[in-house]
Amino acid sequence: MRSVTYAGETVTTTDDVAEALVQLTASIAAEGQAEAVSIPIVTDGGEEEAELVIGVGNDVLSAPADWTGEEPDFSWAAEELRQHKRFPQAPAIAVEQSSEDANPDAFWDPDLDGFTRA
C-alpha cells in the first residue's frame, strides 16, 4: 500500500494505482497540461474515491504506507489510469528474425502466387 500526498492531504491506495498515478501525472505535466482523475482510496470507513487534478503545478508524492490487513483489489483503477490517452506508452522495438528461425509463411507473395525467399 502507498500513501499519496497531494495538496497537503494524504490518502492511501494500492501500489499499482499509486504507480500509475505518478506516471500519468508526469506525462500530463510534460505536455504542459492538467486533468482531473479519480482514484480509489481506503479510509477508516472503508473504500472511497478521491478526485484530483494532476499535471502541471500539481505535485503528487507516493511513499510506502503502514498497512495491516488485507489489501483491496484496485487493479481495475490502475488499468483505467494506464488506458488514459496521455499515459506514457513504451516505444515499439523492432526485432530482426534470424534466418534459422525464419517462418516461410512470412514470405508469401500473393502476386507471385507462391513463396519467395527474401
Backbone bond lengths (Angstrom), bond angles and torsions (degrees), N, CA, C in turn:
res aa  C-N    CA-C-N  psi(-1)  N-CA   C-N-CA  omega(-1)  CA-C   N-CA-C  phi
1 M - - - 1.449 - - 1.520 108.56 -
2 R 1.330 114.99 151.88 1.464 121.09 -177.72 1.528 110.42 -129.59
3 S 1.317 114.31 145.93 1.464 121.59 170.58 1.517 107.13 -94.24
4 V 1.304 116.62 127.36 1.455 122.05 178.13 1.521 107.02 -110.39
5 T 1.322 116.10 120.43 1.458 121.27 179.20 1.521 108.30 -102.93
6 Y 1.326 114.18 130.60 1.458 121.60 -175.99 1.524 107.55 -150.18
7 A 1.304 116.92 125.36 1.468 123.12 177.29 1.527 112.38 52.34
8 G 1.325 116.27 40.45 1.459 120.94 176.76 1.515 115.18 80.61
9 E 1.323 117.76 -1.25 1.461 122.06 178.43 1.528 108.92 -111.80
10 T 1.324 116.38 150.07 1.462 120.84 178.88 1.519 109.27 -121.74
11 V 1.334 115.30 131.99 1.461 122.11 176.25 1.526 108.22 -125.03
12 T 1.313 116.37 163.16 1.463 121.04 -178.86 1.513 109.61 -117.47
13 T 1.333 115.14 133.01 1.460 121.64 178.17 1.524 108.42 -144.52
14 T 1.300 116.60 -177.37 1.466 120.20 -178.19 1.525 110.97 -81.20
15 D 1.329 114.62 162.34 1.462 120.85 -179.31 1.525 112.10 -56.84
16 D 1.346 116.79 -46.05 1.461 119.24 -175.86 1.524 112.40 -67.76
17 V 1.324 118.23 -35.62 1.466 120.66 177.49 1.527 109.78 -67.74
18 A 1.336 117.01 -44.65 1.467 120.61 -179.93 1.527 111.09 -62.06
19 E 1.332 116.93 -42.68 1.469 120.75 179.51 1.530 111.10 -62.73
20 A 1.328 116.21 -47.04 1.469 120.00 -179.83 1.526 110.73 -64.29
21 L 1.337 117.39 -38.13 1.464 121.52 179.69 1.524 110.98 -63.46
22 V 1.317 117.44 -45.16 1.466 121.07 179.94 1.526 110.67 -63.41
23 Q 1.329 117.22 -44.74 1.464 120.25 179.62 1.524 111.40 -63.48
24 L 1.314 116.78 -43.45 1.469 120.15 179.45 1.519 110.83 -65.84
25 T 1.328 117.51 -40.57 1.467 121.15 178.41 1.519 110.70 -59.38
26 A 1.330 116.66 -46.28 1.468 120.94 -179.74 1.523 111.23 -63.58
27 S 1.324 116.83 -40.70 1.462 120.92 -178.98 1.531 111.54 -65.89
28 I 1.318 116.67 -43.66 1.461 120.71 179.46 1.522 110.29 -67.22
29 A 1.327 117.12 -40.63 1.469 120.96 178.52 1.522 111.05 -64.27
30 A 1.332 117.90 -37.21 1.463 121.52 179.69 1.522 111.49 -62.92
31 E 1.334 116.95 -25.53 1.464 121.65 177.65 1.525 111.81 -89.85
32 G 1.345 116.27 1.59 1.462 120.04 179.95 1.514 113.26 72.57
33 Q 1.317 117.00 26.13 1.460 122.06 -176.18 1.524 110.86 -116.85
34 A 1.309 116.56 175.11 1.460 124.41 172.53 1.522 107.43 -145.27
35 E 1.330 116.41 147.03 1.466 121.19 179.73 1.518 110.12 -146.57
36 A 1.310 115.83 155.30 1.459 121.93 175.71 1.522 109.32 -92.27
37 V 1.329 116.65 135.72 1.459 122.56 175.42 1.520 108.98 -137.82
38 S 1.315 115.82 162.03 1.464 122.42 174.96 1.515 108.51 -119.20
39 I 1.334 116.15 142.74 1.456 120.83 175.20 1.523 108.57 -133.56
40 P 1.328 117.52 149.29 1.452 119.96 175.15 1.531 109.67 -78.66
41 I 1.324 116.00 142.07 1.458 121.82 178.92 1.524 108.72 -134.29
42 V 1.319 115.91 164.04 1.454 120.51 173.34 1.524 108.49 -107.64
43 T 1.318 115.34 142.58 1.458 122.26 177.98 1.524 107.63 -131.53
44 D 1.308 116.70 176.81 1.472 120.14 176.67 1.525 111.08 -60.20
45 G 1.310 115.44 -28.59 1.464 120.22 -178.20 1.513 114.20 -91.12
46 G 1.309 118.86 0.67 1.461 120.75 179.96 1.512 112.00 128.19
47 E 1.314 115.92 -139.41 1.463 121.75 -178.26 1.529 109.61 -104.57
48 E 1.330 114.98 137.58 1.463 122.16 -179.85 1.526 108.93 -137.04
49 E 1.323 116.69 -179.15 1.462 123.42 175.08 1.523 108.51 -116.02
50 A 1.326 116.12 140.43 1.462 121.30 172.84 1.518 107.40 -115.98
51 E 1.299 116.82 136.92 1.459 121.97 177.56 1.517 107.94 -110.00
52 L 1.312 116.84 131.08 1.460 121.64 -179.75 1.513 110.97 -138.81
53 V 1.307 114.92 155.47 1.460 121.60 172.29 1.523 105.92 -101.49
54 I 1.322 115.96 122.26 1.463 120.27 -177.76 1.522 109.91 -116.45
55 G 1.298 115.90 155.82 1.457 121.33 178.67 1.508 110.25 125.42
56 V 1.323 116.35 -146.03 1.457 122.06 -176.91 1.527 110.53 -59.36
57 G 1.337 115.72 129.79 1.449 121.55 175.95 1.515 115.12 77.67
58 N 1.319 117.59 6.71 1.462 121.79 -178.59 1.521 109.24 -125.69
59 D 1.329 115.22 94.33 1.458 120.23 -177.75 1.522 111.37 -77.99
60 V 1.335 114.87 138.11 1.459 122.05 177.52 1.524 107.04 -124.89
61 L 1.324 116.34 128.37 1.457 122.09 177.82 1.515 108.19 -117.42
62 S 1.324 116.76 129.72 1.458 122.14 176.80 1.523 108.08 -116.90
63 A 1.337 116.43 126.64 1.459 121.81 -179.43 1.523 108.89 -139.42
64 P 1.331 117.21 155.08 1.470 119.55 178.41 1.535 111.08 -57.29
65 A 1.315 115.57 142.61 1.466 121.16 -179.68 1.521 109.38 -113.50
66 D 1.329 115.76 145.74 1.460 120.01 171.45 1.521 107.18 -72.66
67 W 1.313 116.31 122.67 1.457 119.15 -176.58 1.509 109.32 -143.99
68 T 1.289 116.76 132.76 1.455 121.90 172.97 1.509 107.35 -123.99
69 G 1.275 115.65 146.24 1.459 119.18 179.69 1.522 111.42 101.82
70 E 1.303 113.99 -177.03 1.460 121.30 -177.67 1.527 110.69 -75.33
71 E 1.319 115.03 136.70 1.467 119.64 178.13 1.527 109.62 -82.48
72 P 1.322 116.76 140.71 1.471 119.30 176.81 1.526 110.28 -71.41
73 D 1.317 116.08 158.41 1.466 121.03 177.20 1.523 108.85 -96.05
74 F 1.334 115.14 97.69 1.455 121.29 177.44 1.529 110.52 -106.35
75 S 1.321 117.79 22.25 1.470 120.74 -176.94 1.527 111.70 -59.22
76 W 1.311 117.69 -32.19 1.466 121.17 178.25 1.528 110.80 -60.91
77 A 1.339 116.55 -37.91 1.468 120.42 -178.98 1.520 111.09 -71.82
78 A 1.334 116.31 -39.18 1.465 119.85 177.50 1.523 109.34 -62.32
79 E 1.321 116.77 -40.00 1.466 120.26 179.38 1.529 110.80 -66.93
80 E 1.315 117.79 -37.74 1.472 120.47 176.48 1.530 110.80 -61.19
81 L 1.328 117.06 -42.69 1.467 120.24 177.75 1.524 110.65 -63.95
82 R 1.328 116.81 -40.15 1.475 120.33 -179.91 1.526 112.43 -69.17
83 Q 1.330 116.96 -22.84 1.464 121.00 178.94 1.528 112.22 -86.65
84 H 1.325 116.91 -4.06 1.467 121.05 178.76 1.524 109.17 -59.05
85 K 1.308 116.92 141.91 1.472 121.07 -176.01 1.524 112.98 -61.01
86 R 1.325 117.55 -22.59 1.469 120.06 -179.19 1.524 113.28 -101.47
87 F 1.333 117.80 3.90 1.465 119.73 177.93 1.527 108.03 -66.76
88 P 1.338 117.92 134.89 1.469 119.69 -177.33 1.529 110.96 -63.77
89 Q 1.313 115.49 132.60 1.461 121.66 179.13 1.523 109.58 -106.51
90 A 1.307 116.27 142.49 1.460 120.52 177.01 1.524 108.49 -68.53
91 P 1.330 117.48 136.85 1.467 119.34 179.13 1.531 110.53 -67.61
92 A 1.308 115.12 146.76 1.462 120.16 176.78 1.521 109.16 -69.24
93 I 1.315 115.95 138.54 1.459 121.04 -179.28 1.522 108.30 -116.65
94 A 1.314 116.14 123.88 1.460 120.74 178.14 1.520 109.10 -80.51
95 V 1.316 115.60 134.55 1.455 121.17 178.89 1.512 107.26 -121.91
96 E 1.317 116.41 124.52 1.458 120.76 178.94 1.516 109.07 -83.67
97 Q 1.319 115.57 130.37 1.451 121.00 -179.51 1.516 109.38 -87.29
98 S 1.333 116.34 133.45 1.465 119.48 179.19 1.525 109.29 -72.94
99 S 1.324 116.33 156.51 1.460 120.73 -178.03 1.526 111.49 -65.50
100 E 1.336 118.01 -25.07 1.457 121.02 177.90 1.518 111.24 -66.36
101 D 1.330 115.62 -33.87 1.449 120.68 -178.20 1.527 112.24 -96.76
102 A 1.300 116.90 4.22 1.462 120.76 -173.90 1.521 111.16 -60.71
103 N 1.289 114.72 139.03 1.449 122.43 177.82 1.528 107.02 -98.42
104 P 1.330 118.65 117.59 1.463 119.37 -178.27 1.523 112.72 -60.93
105 D 1.332 118.03 -26.75 1.457 120.04 178.33 1.528 111.72 -65.30
106 A 1.331 116.49 -21.37 1.458 120.16 -179.56 1.527 111.78 -70.43
107 F 1.302 117.21 -14.20 1.464 121.00 -176.89 1.531 111.82 -109.21
108 W 1.303 117.96 20.92 1.458 122.53 177.96 1.510 108.93 -67.38
109 D 1.322 116.53 127.86 1.458 121.46 179.45 1.525 107.49 -119.93
110 P 1.331 118.61 105.81 1.457 120.25 -176.72 1.522 112.99 -64.75
111 D 1.357 118.15 -26.05 1.461 120.01 179.29 1.527 111.10 -69.55
112 L 1.321 117.20 -30.66 1.464 121.16 178.84 1.518 111.47 -93.61
113 D 1.333 115.25 -1.25 1.459 121.46 -179.56 1.528 110.92 52.81
114 G 1.301 115.20 45.97 1.462 118.23 177.96 1.511 111.32 174.52
115 F 1.293 114.38 -168.68 1.458 121.59 -179.09 1.521 111.40 -91.60
116 T 1.289 115.47 149.41 1.453 122.07 173.11 1.512 107.46 -130.34
117 R 1.293 117.19 161.05 1.460 121.50 174.86 1.512 108.08 -108.14
118 A 1.287 116.80 129.06 1.455 121.45 -179.00 1.508 110.24 -79.41
